[in-house]
């Protein structure tokens, strides 16, 4: 029977635990928006929700619910630094939306 030294045992245990954690780590980073992942208003989901980079471009006849003052920066769905020019949004995972942007999923931030 082959013996296993304590050093080799720790190497195997470390590699095994890393292999078990790798899927969890990659899943955690799946929704992270990178600096250049800005939402394209022409993408199918963004177009369907009427997303625009600046609220002044909203087609009020198509979205009569829009009111002045509704921006991504004061939306309940916005994520991350709400004072930054670009931020995350739970409607568009992995993409960044403009602080001055708007879409029909806008909901007033509580508080």
URZI-V543282 format. One record per backbone hydrogen bond with DSSP energy under -1.0 kcal/mol. CO is the residue of the C=O (numbers start at 1). NH is the residue of the N-H. If there is no record, write none. Layout:
CO&NH  CO&NH
This chain:
5&9  6&10  7&11  8&12  9&13  10&14  11&15  12&16  13&17  14&18  15&19  16&20  17&21  18&22  21&25  22&26  23&27  24&28  25&29  29&32  31&94  34&37  37&96  40&43  43&47  44&48  45&49  46&51  49&104  52&102  54&57  55&58  58&60  59&63  63&66  67&70  71&74  72&75  74&109  75&78  77&90  79&88  81&84  85&99  87&97  88&79  92&95  96&39  97&87  98&101  99&73  100&55  101&72  102&52  103&106  107&76
